[in-house]
Structure formats: C-alpha cells, structure tokens
C-alpha cells in the first residue's frame, strides 16, 4: 500500500468511528473507542494489506487498495521451453509533479514533527524545575500504587493542572496550588494519573502524533488525534468512577470542574487531568454505570466487525482462482482456425468472451492437462490475440558450474504488425513461434561462458539478426522491451 491508499483507508475508518462514537459514546465501555482508534492508527502507519472476503472493499468490489492485473490466460500444461508468463509493465518514471508532491509531503511531515518536538521540549525544560513532593500522604499513596516502573510525584508552579509524563520513569506533576491536606480530591486526581501510567497512554499519544506527522495533509487524521486524546481522558474518568464507586460520581465531577478552572497549555505526549472538553467529560462521568455483560459483548462484536470489515483490504484470492478454460479451447480451437484471418479469430474470441463474462479482468484460466498442440495454441494464438505484446525471459545461474558469482538474464517483449483482414492466424503464429524458438535456441545453444562475456550490443545484434531472418512481408515482429544483464563481481550490462 502506498501513502495515499493508507490515508484513504484510515479516513474511512475514522469516519466510521465518528458515527459509532456519536451513537454510542455513553453506551459502551470507553476503552472500546481506544481500541478502535488504535486499529485506525495502525492502518495509517503500517503499509500492510490483509485481504478478507468480508472487507467493505470486497463487498463493493472496488479497488481503492490495489490495482487490477492484466487479463492473461494461464495454461496448466506445458508451454514452449523457456517461455514464462508475461510480467507487469514497469511503471513510468516519476515526473516532476510526482517528485514535487513527495517534496511537499516531506517538508510538511518534518514541520509537523518539529512543532510537536518543540512543544514537548519546552515542557521538558519546565519539568526540570519541578521539585519532588515528600509528605506522609504521598509516601502512603506510592506504597499502595506500585508498578514495575518507579513512579514519582513532583510539584511545579509552571503548570496549573496535574499531568503525567514519561514512560519508563513516569512522573505525576502536580501544581503548587495542590492542597495536600485535602485527601479526597487528591485521591481522585492521583488515581486518574495512575491509570494513564498503568495503561501506557504516553505511548498511545506518541503513536497518534506519528500518524498526524505522516498524514498531516489529511484533516480527518487531525480530528482522530483530537478525539482519541479526548477518549483517553474519558476512559480514565470511567475507570476512576468504577474504582471509587458510582456514588462518588458527583464528587469526582466537582473535582474535575475545579481543575478545569486552571487549564494547562499544549503538552504533547503528556496526560493532563483536565485537558479535554469539560462538558463531554462531566456528562460521561454522570452516565457511568456498572459494567454490563451485554455492553461488553456488544463492544467485542463491534471491534471484531470493525476490524474485519474496515481494517482489511479487498480479497483478491477469488480474482486469481483459475476458472475452467476448456470451453474456450473447444470454441476457438476448431478445425481450420489457422486459416481464419486474424480479424475473424479476434471477433470469435470477443463473441465468446461476451457470452462468458468474468467478474474481473485479471481472472486466471485453467485448462487442465493439455496436449502440445493445445499448449502452443494457448501460448501463441490466444495470447497474441489478447495481449498487445508477448514477453518472455531466460535466466541462468552459473554458480555451481565452475563460475562463481556470475549470472546472466535475457528478457524480451515482442509485438507483431500485420494486416488483420488479410493475414491468417497460422501465418501470424508461425512467425511468432519462429522468433521465440530461434531466440530460445540462441540462448541455450550458445556456450554459457561465451554468452556471459557478450556485451549488450553484441546480444542485441544477434537478436536483431534472428528477427530480420524470421520476419515476412506479411508479418513483422519488433522488440518493444528488452533487457540483458551479465552480472559478475565487476561487470554489468544493460540496454
């Protein structure tokens, strides 16, 4: 998947989460939405494509996450020696517009990353002026809330609300205005920040920032960043209420309102106690209810369905499942087909395909066991009628044959020119077969060490000689793609 495909897929997921969030923000466990945001972030950052027949792209039969291959009949039987299936044409080299787009993207990503880095650096500078808090309340609280990571509680006059920062050595930073003698609100505040630390929310925020920097041009990704941060706070609020009991919801809400009166500034990678929309948080706190098994089951089904439908790509397996091509052989390989003109044969082929449509143009054909005559018909006649050019390649690894680190490869794409209304299929196929077989004879009939020493000009001259000899006044073969490589520790030839 390329960047735009990843951004498109992520946007679809963000829109779906927005709808789910609007309908069920206070009906499902808040961690449900954190999982959904995490799946969306993974889709935005990981260039992986997991096909699924249940993907929305499979259902719509669209291809936003992939491109179709060429319609190529494929024989299961034996093809002419040395022949291989056609390979996809190399994409054109990037033009000025393409290079300009990537330059703009790179500048935007760097600027975005610098904005977040500078903001966090400024916060870190302020963190250095904080002082550790030493009193009985803090010591008792730390003793009761131990983790494998060492937690410290510090205090600073540079921040007006509590926040948490750090991953390996997390710190809960309290403002100077904290009243340590008032234990009840402090219990709520510290519990909230402790949940941030226990859940590694700093790492989650880093992932969100990475998604924003990569997809800075996508406004939906920015919206995801804002709402995912908000849902992190809502999930912690829900955990605190369930920890202290539903009868403490009003007390916790009042603590939250008090903290909101002194809001902190922009602090990326930090979890602030009162950072997000206060109205939504208060509403969510007052609607927290006892965990329901039904709500949990619905959340699990929702996450599983969301992942299966939106986090996967179009299933291309069905596109490549071979279909029975025997009826095509029986319909087209009739007695005397070689005497038909190229136009007559192509019209018959078009009529057969119109009566037997396939779902996609990149279906593969299976013919089962074929005779040599049928194999030649598939390789030469059908492909010459279906494709603008025939491509074949030869490769020979010389390692183990007395020559170390040496390999040669020859690949060609050939096209034919003729008058389709006067030239017969047999005349066309004869010329094509002669060229293919003669190049094959040149490749395998030449001593391999001699071939390895040939330059690209010498190889091209030999192939041009073969084509000139095999061409007729009715059918002309030309090389439209060519590649020759002789690779040793010191030499490499291209043309």
Secondary structure, DSSP 8 states (H G I E B T S, - for coil): --HHHHHHHHHHHHHHHHHHHHHHTTTS-HHHHHHHHHHHHHHHH-----EETTSHHHHHT--TT------B---SS--STT-------------HHHHHHHHHHHHHHHHHHHHHHHHHHHHHHHHTT-EE--SHHHHHHHHHS--SS--EEEEESS-SS-EEE-SSS-EEEEETT--TT-HHHHHHHHHHHHHHHHTTHHHHHHHHHHHHHHTTT-HHHHHHHHHHHHHHHHHHHHHHHHHH-GGGHHHHHHHHHHHHTS-----TT-EETT-S-HHHHHHHHHT-----HHHHHHHHHHHHHHHHHHSSEE--HHHHS-EE-HHHHHHHS-TTGGGSBHHHHHHHHHHHHHHS--SSTT-BEE--S--HHHHHIIIIIIHHHH-S-EEEEEEEE-TTTT-TT-EEEEEEEEEEE--TTTSBHHHHHHHHHHHHHHHHHHHHHS-HHHHHH--HHHHHHHHHHHHHHH--SS-EEEEEEEEEEEE-SS-----
